[in-house]
Amino acid sequence: QVNEKTKELQNINKDLKSGHPMDRLICGDVGFGKTEIAIRAAFKSVINGYQVMILCPTTILSQQHFDTFSQRLSQFGIKICLVNRFRDEENKYIYVYSVAF
């Protein structure tokens, strides 16, 4: 499991250095460390001046990731927004607009 996570982080680092937008799906069993890999990749991208979007298959997972990312990255002043079906349309627009510009 550690070797797979290390290999995935190396692949992500290679993608980040390529100069092209990264489009990557991280798959694995529960406890594999998918969230940790996503946090590290997102952090590296943001500190290098890029924006990151994390897509989640469920509303519950989007809230869990929002909480985790906020907790882990708040000390670095990184702006994190949550857009899902429980947000009203006005807030969705404000979040997307504020992140885009």
N, C-alpha and C positions, 0 to 999 in steps of 0.2 A: 504494500500500500504506500509506503513512504517513497519507494522508487517510482511508482506511477505518478505520485504528486510532484516529485522533483522533475520527472520527465515532462509533465504537463506545464510546469512553471518555466522550464527551459524552452518549450515550444512557444509559449506566450511571449517570453522575452525576445525570441527570434522574430515573431510576428510584429512586436512593437518596434523593433529596429528596422523593419522592412520599409517603412515610410508609406505604407498603404493602410487604409482603415482595416481594423481587425474585425472579423466576423467569426466568432468561435462559440461553439456549443460545448459546455462542460458537462459530461455525463459520468455517473458513478453511483455506487450503492450508498445507502444512508451511512454517514460516518466517514465517507471517503475524503472529505475536506473540500468539497466544491465551493462552499461559501468562502472559505479561507483563500482559495485560489482566486476567486472573483474579486475579493477585497484587495488582494495584493496587486492584481493586474489593474484594477480601477485606480488604486492609489498611484501606481507608477505612471499611468496615463495622465492623470490629473496634474501631478507635479511637473509633468513635461508639457503642460499647456493644452491638453486635449479634454474634450468632454466625453462622458461615459454614460451609456444607458444600459440598464440591466432589465431584461424582460423576464417575467415570471409566469408560469402556467396557471397559478391560482392567486386569488386575492389574499388569502392567508399568507402564502409564501412571500408575496410582495410586501406585506406589512412586517413580516419577520425579517426580511432582508433590509428594509428601511430602518428598523430598529437597530439591527446589528451594524449596518454601515454607519449610521448616525453615531452610535456609541463608540465605534472604533476610530472614526475619522474626524469627529468633532474637534478634537484638540489641534487639528491641522488647519482649521478654518475652511474646510471644504463644504460647499453648499450641496445639500442632499434634499431632493424632493421626491414625494410619493404621488403618483397619479394612478388611480384605480377607479373602479366603478362606484366606490363609496364617496368619492370626492365630487362636490357639485361642479357643474360645468364652468362656473365663473372661476373657481379656484384652479381647475385644470388649465384654463386659459392663462391665468396669472403665472402658474408654475412653469408652463411650457414657454411662455413669452419671456419670463425672467431668466430662464436658463439659456434660451436661444440667443439672447443679446447681452 
